[in-house]
Amino acid sequence: MKKIKYIALLLVATILSSCELDMQPESELTYNGFWDTEEAARAAHIGIQSKFRDYAYTLWQMGELRSDVWGGKTIESPFGQSLIDNNISSTIVHFDEWANFYGLIHYINDFIANAPKAPFKDEAELNHLLGQVYGLRAQVYYTMLKAWGDVPISTEPLLEVNLEELKKPRAPKAEVMSLIKDDIETSLEYFGSDNSKWNGKNVYWSKAATLALKGDVYLWAGKVLGGGNADFETAKAALTQISGHQLVAYEELWGESNEDNNEFIFAFDYQQDQAGNFYGDFTGRMLDIKSLFDETATSMEDFVVNGASRFGPSDKTNLILEDLDDMRRGTFIRLYSDSANYIPFTANNPSYQTSILNKFLGVIGEDGSRFNNNNVPLYRYADVILLLAEAKNNLGEDPSAEINLVRERAYGDNYSGHEYVNGTKAENAKAILDERYKEFIGEGKRWWDLVRAGETYVFDEVASLDASEAYKIYYSISESMLAADDQLKQTEGYN
């Protein structure tokens, strides 16, 4: 009954999640003895994991759509074009009500406040759960900091609906970053020396995930918030502490049968008859695809897709992947209207129709349908390696070893002649950005990478954003949010 009650409460929160922060429902989880048993705390933990998965599409949109990756041809009308165009204003608000992140934060806060009351047989297991949940809260606030800059801070579960008391001003970026860093350290304290995966699976947060997040966070703090070398050193130290993970052969990286690989540090879990991912929108409908051909003139008539063609890679993306020796060229299946050979890819080819993202294609079931149940990584070890390269370069050190680790995997037997040689700081920074561009297409990284790189990289690379619009780095909030809470102020630059 307790599990059923918790699921019902999650459904209530989902229904109400479109409301403002000050309109969240009471926390019934703290009543009626819910936290009296270990079983209840475990059920609450699973509920948090499930709810976090609900934000995967939001995280991807925030981390990639505003960059230079997408905006190319699609067969159906494209999704996300306004974000691709960086069309943001006080009246064009893309993630209203803080993208409903505070609903998730409420459940995390409730767990942090009440799970320690449950009598666990093994305290180490409770500690692991608390390490996970503090890491998740740091990740959520880090996303909000990157998205809006100043945001309200809430670290206690909501126990009653008192609209006046629940109103909160936006805390300064430095204060939000301080909370994130504190949560990261608390997460690591609870994990202690325990490097294990919960239930042996990478779909649960872990010490390695917190360390990857720590490296990411301190790079942002050092570059975007001006913390400098002290933050870069901390990032470097965190990233080098990650153990139990490694690069795997590229052909063993993607596909449902490879999801337990040692490269994935944390991944969102998708399973048939439970939840599917959103990558069907990167494929197409069979009706539209069957008359087309891939770039080698192979007919797509028998290729199974059950999705939509809503996101197409930009010409820039297709061109950066054009190295025939690089296995990442297979990130897309490029589609053409006729059966000619179209290698290499050329921009403005009238025969080119669109591309299918090949990373998360799912599997074909017994009924002949394709199911989009691939697990989707939030952090994988290639990310750690290239973040480490970034930290070293920011410190004036040579990042070529890390760049070449990723290149060697990508080029395989064709690696010779593709080695990167250490250059100037600016040259290294561009090389790292380009390597991350090719490596993480479709994984929600590129926009954050460009902003974190600092200097003018985001304006140099993203054609739809000009340096005179630097305020657009952070999202606006809606007029309805401002009207509902007199303590809130519009994001700077949108007034």
Secondary structure, 3 states (H helix, E strand, C coil): CHHHHHHHHHHHHHHHCCCCHHHCCCCHHHCCCHHHCHHHHHHHHHHHHHHHHCCHHHHHHHHHHCCCCECCCCCCCCCCHHHHCCCCCCCCCCCHHHHHHHHHHHHHHHHHHHHHHCCCCCHHHHHHHHHHHHHHHHHHHHHHHHHHCCECCCCCCCCCCCHHHHCCCCECHHHHHHHHHHHHHHHHHHHCCCCCCHHHCCCCCCHHHHHHHHHHHHHHHHHCCCCCHHHHHHHHHHHHCCCCCCCCCHHHCCCHHHCCCCCEEEEECCECCCECCCHHHECCEHHHHCCCEECCCCECCCCCCECCECCCECHHHHHHCCCCCCHHHHHEEEEECCCCCCCCCCCCCCCEEEEEECCCCCEECCCCCEECCCCEEEEEHHHHHHHHHHHHHHCCCCCHHHHHHHHHHHHHHHCCCCCCCCCCHHHHHHHHHHHHHHHCCCCCCHHHHHHHHCCCHHHHHCCCCCHHHHHHHCCCCCHHHHHHCCCCCCCCCCC
